[in-house]
Amino acid sequence: MRISSLTRTTNETNISVTLNLDGTGKAKVATGVGFFDHMLDQLARHSKIDITINCKGDLHIDDHHTVEDCGIALGQALAQALGDKAGINRYGDCHLAMDDALVRAALDLSGRPYLVWNCDCPTQKIGQFDTELLREFFQALSTHGGITLHIDCLHGINSHHIAEAAFKAVARALRTAVETDPRAEGAVPSTKGIL
């Protein structure tokens, strides 16, 4: 089974994460940031990766450390669960429509982190959630998961829809990328022989 568990403790956050890449999309998420919990639930549900995450963060300051550090921990757990990446598809992409929003996500589990973010929201807040934290989360996930990740909002006027479409698009792309390819016969999907 491709499962990982880790904890990450700093002066700003205390996080525990468990991932099952071969799950059914179950989420048990508690970060103290309501909208972010909703987005992490979407990430699990649409990637079919079971995600358990508990975070106690310095929310009395703001949500930044909690959101960013959860991205770091999830990226590390993903890299751990993937191991040497033998037999996976490696690549994934998705165009995801949600009402007014259309978001494209494409990713490569290359081990070479890089984020292209063209998905700004028209408002600074979704409820109490700072929309600039969306990029912070995906930057942390990309960096610590070793993911080349491109996220582009092609259309959208509602910030909630744009954010949710971004999480769902990344989830669907991730679902494809982490799945095993029976034709690969367990080979690492690179001419280098290593990722």
LOTORVO-299093 format. One record per residue: residue number from 1; y, z, x of N, C-alpha, C in turn; residue in three letters. Coordinates in pm, 1 decimal. Last residue first. Layout:
{rec NUM,{Y,Z,X},{Y,Z,X},{Y,Z,X},"ALA"}
...
This chain:
{rec 195,{936.4,-1079.0,1340.9},{1064.9,-1068.7,1271.6},{1122.8,-930.6,1298.8},"LEU"}
{rec 194,{731.2,-1305.0,1524.3},{781.1,-1169.4,1501.7},{913.7,-1177.4,1426.7},"ILE"}
{rec 193,{678.4,-1565.3,1569.4},{563.5,-1474.9,1560.9},{602.5,-1331.2,1536.9},"GLY"}
{rec 192,{859.9,-1766.1,1566.6},{864.3,-1675.4,1681.3},{742.1,-1584.1,1686.5},"LYS"}
{rec 191,{832.2,-1883.2,1325.7},{771.4,-1954.9,1438.7},{775.5,-1871.1,1566.3},"THR"}
{rec 190,{746.0,-1659.1,1065.9},{843.9,-1704.3,1165.5},{770.7,-1777.4,1275.2},"SER"}
{rec 189,{605.6,-1464.9,884.3},{671.6,-1590.9,846.5},{785.0,-1630.7,941.7},"PRO"}
{rec 188,{297.1,-1363.1,1014.1},{439.9,-1332.3,1008.7},{514.4,-1463.1,983.5},"VAL"}
{rec 187,{4.1,-1405.1,808.3},{85.8,-1440.5,925.1},{229.9,-1395.3,905.6},"ALA"}
{rec 186,{-163.0,-1367.8,591.0},{-124.0,-1252.8,670.4},{-40.3,-1281.6,792.7},"GLY"}
{rec 185,{-187.9,-1619.4,470.0},{-304.3,-1560.1,537.5},{-264.5,-1447.7,632.8},"GLU"}
{rec 184,{-14.4,-1761.2,319.8},{30.3,-1724.1,454.4},{-81.9,-1662.2,537.2},"ALA"}
{rec 183,{-109.5,-1789.6,66.8},{-130.1,-1903.3,157.3},{-91.1,-1870.2,300.2},"ARG"}
{rec 182,{-22.7,-1561.7,-63.8},{-165.2,-1573.4,-30.5},{-194.7,-1689.0,64.9},"PRO"}
{rec 181,{248.9,-1383.2,20.4},{212.7,-1521.3,-5.0},{66.4,-1538.9,33.1},"ASP"}
{rec 180,{391.4,-1093.0,-126.4},{302.3,-1154.5,-28.7},{263.0,-1294.2,-75.3},"THR"}
{rec 179,{736.5,-1021.8,-181.9},{602.9,-1054.1,-231.5},{519.8,-1119.8,-121.9},"GLU"}
{rec 178,{990.7,-1002.3,-83.4},{892.9,-902.0,-38.5},{751.4,-931.1,-85.9},"VAL"}
{rec 177,{1127.5,-1220.4,-205.4},{1116.5,-1211.6,-59.7},{1007.9,-1114.9,-13.8},"ALA"}
{rec 176,{1123.4,-1170.2,-483.5},{1057.4,-1288.3,-428.0},{1029.9,-1271.3,-279.1},"THR"}
{rec 175,{1274.1,-930.9,-489.0},{1138.3,-937.7,-545.9},{1060.0,-1055.1,-487.6},"ARG"}
{rec 174,{1517.5,-1015.0,-388.7},{1435.2,-922.7,-310.2},{1291.1,-924.3,-358.4},"LEU"}
{rec 173,{1610.4,-1165.2,-603.1},{1588.7,-1230.0,-473.2},{1497.4,-1144.9,-385.5},"ALA"}
{rec 172,{1630.1,-962.3,-794.1},{1538.7,-1075.0,-817.4},{1509.5,-1150.5,-687.4},"ARG"}
{rec 171,{1824.8,-797.2,-669.4},{1691.6,-746.7,-702.6},{1591.1,-859.8,-720.0},"ALA"}
{rec 170,{2046.5,-964.7,-659.6},{1986.6,-918.4,-534.3},{1844.6,-868.1,-559.8},"VAL"}
{rec 169,{2084.6,-985.4,-939.0},{2057.2,-1105.2,-858.4},{1992.9,-1067.6,-725.7},"ALA"}
{rec 168,{2139.5,-717.8,-1008.6},{2021.4,-784.7,-1064.5},{1984.2,-908.8,-983.1},"LYS"}
{rec 167,{2377.8,-673.0,-866.2},{2258.9,-590.9,-840.3},{2132.5,-659.7,-890.7},"PHE"}
{rec 166,{2539.8,-873.4,-987.6},{2515.6,-871.9,-842.8},{2390.7,-791.2,-809.6},"ALA"}
{rec 165,{2544.4,-797.1,-1255.1},{2483.0,-925.6,-1219.5},{2452.5,-931.6,-1070.4},"ALA"}
{rec 164,{2690.2,-561.5,-1226.6},{2550.9,-555.6,-1271.0},{2477.1,-685.3,-1239.1},"GLU"}
{rec 163,{2939.7,-663.6,-1141.9},{2864.8,-568.2,-1060.1},{2717.8,-566.4,-1098.3},"ALA"}
{rec 162,{3006.2,-828.4,-1363.0},{2996.0,-883.4,-1227.2},{2911.6,-792.7,-1138.9},"ILE"}
{rec 161,{3013.8,-644.2,-1574.9},{2918.1,-755.3,-1577.7},{2897.5,-814.0,-1437.8},"HIS"}
{rec 160,{3226.3,-481.3,-1491.4},{3093.0,-424.2,-1513.8},{2987.2,-534.9,-1509.5},"HIS"}
{rec 159,{3442.8,-665.8,-1483.9},{3393.3,-602.1,-1361.1},{3253.0,-543.8,-1376.9},"SER"}
{rec 158,{3470.0,-975.8,-1627.8},{3445.5,-835.7,-1658.6},{3379.1,-768.4,-1538.3},"ASN"}
{rec 157,{3481.1,-1233.9,-1549.8},{3608.6,-1171.5,-1583.2},{3593.2,-1021.8,-1610.7},"ILE"}
{rec 156,{3328.6,-1493.1,-1358.9},{3327.8,-1357.6,-1410.2},{3466.2,-1303.0,-1435.3},"GLY"}
{rec 155,{3141.3,-1700.0,-1135.1},{3226.3,-1683.3,-1253.3},{3224.7,-1536.4,-1290.0},"HIS"}
{rec 154,{3023.9,-1658.1,-890.3},{3069.9,-1793.6,-922.2},{3163.3,-1794.1,-1042.4},"LEU"}
{rec 153,{3005.1,-1439.0,-641.2},{3035.3,-1443.1,-783.8},{3096.2,-1579.6,-813.9},"CYS"}
{rec 152,{2757.3,-1414.4,-398.3},{2874.3,-1488.7,-443.3},{2887.3,-1479.4,-594.3},"ASP"}
{rec 151,{2610.6,-1286.7,-119.4},{2633.7,-1258.6,-260.9},{2764.8,-1325.4,-300.7},"ILE"}
{rec 150,{2365.1,-1293.3,124.8},{2483.3,-1362.8,73.2},{2493.5,-1334.3,-76.2},"HIS"}
{rec 149,{2220.6,-1135.3,394.7},{2242.5,-1128.3,250.2},{2374.3,-1195.9,213.3},"LEU"}
{rec 148,{1974.2,-1059.5,609.4},{2083.7,-1154.2,594.1},{2102.2,-1171.3,444.9},"THR"}
{rec 147,{1870.7,-732.2,681.0},{1871.8,-840.5,582.5},{1995.0,-929.2,602.1},"ILE"}
{rec 146,{1797.5,-479.6,779.9},{1779.1,-599.9,860.4},{1777.4,-726.1,775.4},"GLY"}
{rec 145,{1857.7,-250.7,650.2},{1734.2,-317.2,609.3},{1704.4,-440.6,692.5},"GLY"}
{rec 144,{2100.1,-184.2,753.6},{1988.1,-95.5,784.5},{1853.7,-149.4,736.3},"HIS"}
{rec 143,{2264.3,-400.6,665.1},{2261.7,-357.2,804.4},{2135.0,-279.9,837.2},"THR"}
{rec 142,{2214.5,-413.8,385.0},{2190.9,-528.1,472.5},{2173.1,-483.7,617.2},"SER"}
{rec 141,{2299.1,-158.6,300.1},{2162.8,-204.8,272.9},{2125.3,-318.0,368.2},"LEU"}
{rec 140,{2569.9,-164.7,381.2},{2478.8,-64.6,437.2},{2332.7,-106.9,418.1},"ALA"}
{rec 139,{2663.8,-376.4,221.5},{2677.4,-382.3,367.7},{2579.1,-286.3,433.5},"GLN"}
{rec 138,{2614.6,-277.1,-33.3},{2537.6,-392.9,12.7},{2549.4,-412.7,163.6},"PHE"}
{rec 137,{2798.6,-57.6,-37.2},{2654.9,-39.1,-58.3},{2575.2,-154.8,0.0},"PHE"}
{rec 136,{3044.1,-187.2,5.9},{2997.8,-85.1,100.7},{2847.3,-62.4,87.0},"GLU"}
{rec 135,{3067.1,-345.6,-223.7},{3049.2,-409.1,-92.7},{2995.5,-309.1,8.9},"ARG"}
{rec 134,{3099.9,-134.3,-407.2},{2990.4,-231.3,-421.4},{2962.0,-297.9,-287.4},"LEU"}
{rec 133,{3332.1,0.4,-357.2},{3208.2,59.7,-306.1},{3087.7,-33.0,-323.1},"LEU"}
{rec 132,{3533.9,-120.1,-494.2},{3522.6,-154.4,-352.1},{3393.7,-97.1,-290.8},"GLU"}
{rec 131,{3527.7,-1.2,-746.2},{3455.3,-127.1,-728.5},{3444.6,-168.9,-582.0},"THR"}
{rec 130,{3467.0,331.8,-806.5},{3552.3,240.6,-730.4},{3475.9,111.7,-700.8},"ASP"}
{rec 129,{3405.7,469.2,-1124.0},{3346.5,411.9,-1003.2},{3442.1,314.0,-937.1},"PHE"}
{rec 128,{3473.9,558.6,-1370.3},{3526.7,634.5,-1257.2},{3482.3,576.5,-1122.4},"GLN"}
{rec 127,{3479.6,248.4,-1509.3},{3478.9,389.8,-1544.6},{3547.6,467.0,-1433.0},"GLY"}
{rec 126,{3531.6,81.0,-1244.0},{3442.1,63.6,-1357.8},{3414.5,205.9,-1403.9},"ILE"}
{rec 125,{3836.7,-13.9,-1082.8},{3744.6,88.3,-1131.8},{3655.1,30.6,-1240.9},"LYS"}
{rec 124,{3993.3,-227.1,-1023.2},{3960.8,-135.3,-913.9},{3857.3,-30.9,-953.7},"GLN"}
{rec 123,{3901.1,-554.1,-1150.9},{3958.2,-419.6,-1166.4},{3915.9,-332.5,-1049.4},"THR"}
{rec 122,{3773.0,-789.6,-1080.8},{3914.4,-797.1,-1119.3},{3980.6,-660.7,-1139.5},"PRO"}
{rec 121,{3570.9,-774.9,-780.0},{3590.2,-747.4,-922.2},{3739.1,-751.9,-956.9},"CYS"}
{rec 120,{3427.0,-1008.6,-551.9},{3526.1,-907.3,-585.5},{3543.3,-895.9,-736.9},"ASP"}
{rec 119,{3234.1,-1144.6,-393.7},{3202.9,-1094.7,-526.8},{3300.5,-983.4,-566.1},"CYS"}
{rec 118,{3130.3,-1242.5,-145.3},{3234.4,-1312.1,-220.4},{3218.6,-1274.3,-367.1},"ASN"}
{rec 117,{3004.3,-1150.7,146.7},{3039.6,-1091.7,17.6},{3157.4,-1167.5,-42.0},"TRP"}
{rec 116,{2748.1,-1165.5,363.3},{2857.9,-1248.0,314.2},{2884.1,-1201.1,171.7},"VAL"}
{rec 115,{2608.4,-975.2,619.0},{2649.1,-979.0,479.3},{2763.5,-1076.5,460.5},"LEU"}
{rec 114,{2329.6,-937.8,820.2},{2456.5,-1008.8,804.8},{2488.0,-1011.9,655.9},"TYR"}
{rec 113,{2074.6,-845.9,1047.5},{2163.9,-810.2,937.2},{2293.0,-890.1,938.1},"PRO"}
{rec 112,{1781.6,-968.0,1108.6},{1916.3,-993.3,1159.8},{2016.5,-965.7,1048.1},"ARG"}
{rec 111,{1546.9,-949.3,984.9},{1570.7,-849.9,1088.5},{1708.0,-865.6,1151.8},"GLY"}
{rec 110,{1510.3,-1121.8,773.6},{1498.0,-1175.2,908.8},{1499.3,-1069.7,1018.0},"SER"}
{rec 109,{1483.9,-1174.1,494.6},{1439.3,-1048.7,556.6},{1409.6,-1074.9,703.8},"LEU"}
{rec 108,{1744.7,-1324.2,338.3},{1641.3,-1349.6,438.1},{1608.5,-1215.3,503.1},"ASP"}
{rec 107,{1886.1,-1424.4,21.7},{1860.9,-1332.1,132.1},{1742.6,-1376.3,217.2},"LEU"}
{rec 106,{2133.4,-1476.3,-220.4},{2031.5,-1536.7,-135.6},{2012.0,-1445.4,-16.7},"ALA"}
{rec 105,{2270.6,-1475.5,-541.2},{2230.1,-1395.6,-425.2},{2121.8,-1471.7,-351.2},"ALA"}
{rec 104,{2531.5,-1544.4,-760.6},{2425.6,-1601.4,-678.2},{2398.4,-1505.5,-562.5},"ARG"}
{rec 103,{2634.4,-1474.5,-1088.6},{2628.6,-1431.8,-949.2},{2508.5,-1495.6,-881.5},"VAL"}
{rec 102,{2843.8,-1493.1,-1349.8},{2736.5,-1569.5,-1286.3},{2741.6,-1536.7,-1137.4},"LEU"}
{rec 101,{2963.4,-1338.5,-1646.0},{2941.7,-1335.0,-1500.5},{2824.2,-1422.7,-1459.5},"ALA"}
{rec 100,{2977.0,-1327.3,-1918.4},{3077.9,-1406.8,-1848.7},{3049.9,-1422.6,-1700.4},"ASP"}
{rec 99,{2640.6,-1260.4,-1944.0},{2759.1,-1286.5,-2025.1},{2856.8,-1375.3,-1947.3},"ASP"}
{rec 98,{2503.5,-1310.1,-1660.0},{2517.2,-1195.3,-1748.8},{2649.5,-1211.1,-1823.0},"MET"}
{rec 97,{2284.7,-1496.7,-1460.6},{2391.5,-1499.0,-1560.5},{2387.9,-1369.9,-1641.3},"ALA"}
{rec 96,{2204.8,-1549.8,-1129.5},{2185.6,-1462.3,-1243.7},{2308.3,-1463.5,-1333.8},"LEU"}
{rec 95,{2015.9,-1718.4,-906.4},{2140.1,-1733.4,-982.4},{2119.8,-1650.1,-1108.2},"HIS"}
{rec 94,{1854.1,-1610.6,-614.4},{1863.3,-1603.4,-759.9},{2004.4,-1636.0,-804.5},"CYS"}
{rec 93,{1606.9,-1598.5,-350.6},{1739.5,-1629.7,-403.1},{1736.0,-1625.1,-554.9},"ASP"}
{rec 92,{1441.7,-1516.1,-43.2},{1453.9,-1508.6,-187.7},{1594.5,-1544.8,-230.1},"GLY"}
{rec 91,{1203.2,-1506.6,225.9},{1326.3,-1555.7,164.6},{1324.2,-1533.8,13.6},"TYR"}
{rec 90,{948.4,-1371.9,273.9},{1064.6,-1356.8,361.2},{1196.2,-1395.6,294.9},"ARG"}
{rec 89,{690.9,-1352.4,173.0},{765.3,-1476.6,154.2},{887.0,-1485.7,246.4},"ASN"}
{rec 88,{458.0,-1190.7,403.2},{559.1,-1192.6,296.3},{624.1,-1330.6,284.8},"ILE"}
{rec 87,{276.3,-1180.4,617.3},{231.3,-1231.7,489.2},{335.3,-1237.4,378.5},"GLY"}
{rec 86,{423.5,-913.0,791.1},{316.0,-1012.9,787.2},{281.8,-1049.4,643.1},"ALA"}
{rec 85,{613.6,-726.5,843.5},{646.1,-832.4,747.5},{540.5,-943.0,740.7},"LYS"}
{rec 84,{565.9,-496.0,978.2},{585.7,-617.2,1060.4},{612.8,-741.7,976.1},"ASP"}
{rec 83,{717.8,-301.2,727.6},{642.4,-301.8,853.1},{671.6,-426.0,935.0},"GLY"}
{rec 82,{821.3,-253.6,478.4},{784.3,-391.7,512.2},{703.0,-400.2,641.3},"LEU"}
{rec 81,{888.9,15.6,485.5},{782.1,-28.1,394.9},{732.5,-168.9,428.9},"ALA"}
{rec 80,{1104.3,9.6,669.6},{982.6,85.4,699.2},{865.1,36.9,614.4},"GLN"}
{rec 79,{1291.7,-140.8,529.0},{1241.8,-189.5,658.1},{1111.1,-119.8,695.1},"ALA"}
{rec 78,{1329.0,37.1,310.9},{1278.7,-99.2,289.9},{1219.8,-154.6,418.6},"LEU"}
{rec 77,{1438.0,259.2,437.6},{1309.1,271.7,368.1},{1247.0,134.5,343.8},"ALA"}
{rec 76,{1679.6,150.0,530.6},{1581.7,203.1,626.1},{1443.2,213.3,562.6},"GLN"}
{rec 75,{1800.4,87.4,281.8},{1772.6,-16.9,381.1},{1668.1,27.6,481.3},"GLY"}
{rec 74,{1821.9,344.8,170.6},{1738.3,243.1,105.1},{1703.9,129.8,201.0},"LEU"}
{rec 73,{2001.9,461.1,355.9},{1866.2,516.0,338.4},{1773.2,415.0,272.0},"ALA"}
{rec 72,{2232.4,296.4,321.2},{2169.1,313.3,452.7},{2024.0,357.3,436.0},"ILE"}
{rec 71,{2282.9,337.3,48.8},{2253.9,202.6,98.8},{2185.1,207.2,233.4},"GLY"}
{rec 70,{2340.9,608.5,57.8},{2223.5,564.7,-18.6},{2184.1,422.8,22.0},"CYS"}
{rec 69,{2577.1,594.1,203.4},{2459.2,655.4,265.6},{2331.2,624.6,189.0},"ASP"}
{rec 68,{2751.6,469.9,16.1},{2720.5,405.8,143.9},{2591.1,462.3,204.3},"GLU"}
{rec 67,{2750.6,662.0,-194.3},{2711.6,521.8,-217.2},{2670.6,454.9,-86.5},"VAL"}
{rec 66,{2834.8,901.8,-63.2},{2710.9,895.5,-141.2},{2662.2,751.6,-155.3},"THR"}
{rec 65,{3082.2,832.4,47.0},{2971.1,869.8,135.2},{2837.4,861.4,62.4},"HIS"}
{rec 64,{3236.5,768.3,-195.9},{3212.5,674.5,-86.6},{3089.2,710.1,-3.3},"HIS"}
{rec 63,{3319.6,927.8,-401.2},{3183.6,873.4,-409.8},{3142.5,792.2,-287.5},"ASP"}
{rec 62,{3495.1,1216.2,-266.7},{3487.1,1097.1,-351.4},{3344.2,1045.9,-345.2},"ASP"}
{rec 61,{3489.8,1510.0,-261.4},{3583.4,1426.2,-184.6},{3601.2,1293.9,-258.6},"ILE"}
{rec 60,{3296.0,1598.4,-425.5},{3427.3,1662.0,-441.5},{3534.5,1588.4,-360.6},"HIS"}
{rec 59,{3068.6,1478.8,-336.9},{3140.3,1411.8,-445.2},{3274.7,1477.4,-474.6},"LEU"}
{rec 58,{2895.6,1474.2,-100.9},{3024.5,1542.8,-108.8},{3114.7,1475.5,-212.2},"ASP"}
{rec 57,{2561.8,1466.4,-246.7},{2671.0,1422.1,-160.8},{2798.7,1499.6,-184.2},"GLY"}
{rec 56,{2236.3,1446.4,-273.0},{2339.6,1549.0,-290.9},{2450.4,1513.5,-193.0},"LYS"}
{rec 55,{2009.2,1227.2,-415.5},{2119.7,1242.7,-319.7},{2210.3,1356.6,-364.6},"CYS"}
{rec 54,{1702.7,1073.4,-446.3},{1781.3,1191.6,-479.9},{1886.3,1208.9,-372.2},"ASN"}
{rec 53,{1509.7,812.6,-563.1},{1616.4,853.3,-471.4},{1690.4,973.5,-528.6},"ILE"}
{rec 52,{1250.9,592.1,-587.9},{1289.8,729.8,-616.5},{1395.7,767.2,-514.1},"THR"}
{rec 51,{1151.0,285.8,-705.2},{1249.7,355.0,-623.3},{1270.5,496.1,-675.4},"ILE"}
{rec 50,{931.7,18.5,-701.3},{951.5,154.5,-749.8},{1044.6,226.8,-653.0},"ASP"}
{rec 49,{1029.0,-306.6,-750.6},{1007.2,-206.6,-646.4},{1030.2,-70.1,-708.8},"ILE"}
{rec 48,{1104.2,-504.7,-918.2},{967.7,-452.0,-935.6},{928.9,-359.7,-819.5},"LYS"}
{rec 47,{1358.9,-585.1,-928.6},{1286.9,-618.9,-805.3},{1138.7,-586.1,-817.2},"SER"}
{rec 46,{1444.8,-484.7,-1169.7},{1436.9,-629.8,-1155.2},{1373.3,-675.1,-1024.0},"HIS"}
{rec 45,{1428.8,-202.5,-1141.2},{1368.3,-271.3,-1255.4},{1346.3,-419.0,-1228.6},"ARG"}
{rec 44,{1580.9,-144.0,-907.5},{1436.9,-116.9,-916.2},{1371.4,-204.0,-1022.9},"ALA"}
{rec 43,{1836.8,-231.8,-987.3},{1775.6,-280.0,-863.7},{1624.4,-260.6,-866.0},"LEU"}
{rec 42,{1881.1,-77.9,-1215.8},{1869.0,-224.0,-1228.3},{1800.4,-283.6,-1105.3},"GLN"}
{rec 41,{1901.2,171.4,-1091.6},{1795.7,149.6,-1190.6},{1772.6,-0.1,-1211.1},"ASP"}
{rec 40,{2131.6,126.9,-947.6},{2006.2,146.5,-873.9},{1886.2,130.6,-966.5},"LEU"}
{rec 39,{2315.1,115.0,-1161.8},{2293.3,-2.4,-1078.3},{2162.7,8.9,-999.2},"MET"}
{rec 38,{2299.8,378.5,-1259.2},{2268.6,266.3,-1348.4},{2238.9,139.5,-1267.7},"HIS"}
{rec 37,{2396.4,514.3,-1036.2},{2259.0,538.3,-1081.1},{2211.6,423.3,-1171.0},"ASP"}
{rec 36,{2659.4,419.8,-1048.0},{2574.5,382.8,-935.2},{2427.6,405.1,-969.1},"PHE"}
{rec 35,{2753.6,547.5,-1276.7},{2746.5,401.7,-1274.5},{2654.5,353.4,-1162.6},"PHE"}
{rec 34,{2725.2,830.0,-1193.2},{2660.5,769.3,-1308.7},{2646.0,618.7,-1303.6},"GLY"}
{rec 33,{2643.7,999.9,-928.4},{2742.0,895.4,-960.0},{2680.0,808.6,-1069.4},"VAL"}
{rec 32,{2436.3,1161.0,-867.0},{2557.5,1226.3,-913.4},{2669.0,1129.3,-947.6},"GLY"}
{rec 31,{2198.9,1045.8,-809.9},{2297.3,1050.5,-701.2},{2422.2,1129.3,-739.5},"THR"}
{rec 30,{1888.0,994.3,-890.8},{1988.0,1097.8,-918.1},{2081.3,1108.4,-798.5},"ALA"}
{rec 29,{1625.1,808.9,-1024.7},{1745.2,806.2,-943.0},{1840.7,917.0,-987.1},"VAL"}
{rec 28,{1351.7,654.5,-1042.6},{1388.2,794.3,-1063.6},{1505.0,818.5,-970.0},"LYS"}
{rec 27,{1220.1,358.8,-1176.0},{1328.7,423.1,-1101.4},{1340.7,568.7,-1143.0},"ALA"}
{rec 26,{977.3,101.6,-1152.6},{1015.2,234.0,-1202.0},{1123.8,293.3,-1112.8},"LYS"}
{rec 25,{867.6,-143.7,-1091.0},{1010.1,-135.2,-1118.6},{1055.0,-2.7,-1175.7},"GLY"}
{rec 24,{610.7,-137.0,-1014.4},{637.4,-205.4,-1140.9},{784.4,-196.6,-1180.7},"THR"}
{rec 23,{521.4,-190.4,-668.1},{532.5,-112.8,-790.9},{555.7,-200.2,-912.4},"GLY"}
{rec 22,{504.1,-255.4,-403.6},{407.3,-314.2,-496.4},{405.5,-239.1,-628.6},"ASP"}
{rec 21,{682.3,-104.3,-262.0},{711.0,-247.3,-277.8},{619.3,-314.6,-378.4},"LEU"}
{rec 20,{805.7,192.0,-323.8},{675.4,126.1,-333.4},{701.7,-20.3,-362.5},"ASN"}
{rec 19,{996.8,444.3,-163.6},{986.1,307.4,-214.9},{840.6,265.8,-220.6},"LEU"}
{rec 18,{1195.1,732.1,-170.3},{1058.8,679.1,-166.9},{1060.8,541.0,-230.6},"THR"}
{rec 17,{1435.1,940.6,-16.9},{1402.9,810.8,-76.1},{1253.7,785.1,-64.6},"VAL"}
{rec 16,{1687.2,1184.5,-13.3},{1544.5,1155.7,0.7},{1514.7,1028.5,-78.1},"SER"}
{rec 15,{1980.7,1302.9,145.8},{1915.3,1198.9,66.0},{1766.1,1197.0,93.1},"ILE"}
{rec 14,{2277.1,1450.3,164.3},{2136.9,1484.1,186.0},{2056.6,1396.0,90.0},"ASN"}
{rec 13,{2598.1,1394.3,322.1},{2496.7,1369.5,219.5},{2360.0,1421.3,263.5},"THR"}
{rec 12,{2765.0,1498.4,521.5},{2824.0,1442.2,399.6},{2724.6,1423.0,286.3},"GLU"}
{rec 11,{2633.9,1573.9,743.7},{2729.0,1670.8,690.1},{2788.3,1625.5,557.3},"ASN"}
{rec 10,{2307.2,1440.0,661.8},{2429.1,1444.7,743.5},{2516.9,1556.6,687.2},"THR"}
{rec 9,{1980.7,1329.7,638.0},{2070.7,1442.4,617.9},{2186.6,1435.2,716.0},"THR"}
{rec 8,{1734.8,1158.7,483.0},{1851.4,1137.3,569.8},{1952.1,1246.8,538.6},"ARG"}
{rec 7,{1386.7,1094.9,461.3},{1502.8,1175.8,427.2},{1612.1,1146.8,528.6},"THR"}
{rec 6,{1144.3,869.1,322.2},{1226.3,923.4,430.2},{1333.8,1013.1,373.3},"LEU"}
{rec 5,{862.0,667.6,268.8},{940.0,784.1,227.5},{1020.9,830.8,346.7},"SER"}
{rec 4,{702.9,369.2,151.9},{773.5,445.8,254.8},{846.1,562.1,190.7},"SER"}
{rec 3,{434.1,141.3,108.6},{511.7,254.5,59.2},{582.4,320.0,176.3},"ILE"}
{rec 2,{225.3,-73.0,43.6},{350.9,-82.2,118.4},{449.5,19.0,60.5},"ARG"}
{rec 1,{-119.6,0.0,84.1},{0.0,0.0,0.0},{125.0,0.0,87.9},"MET"}
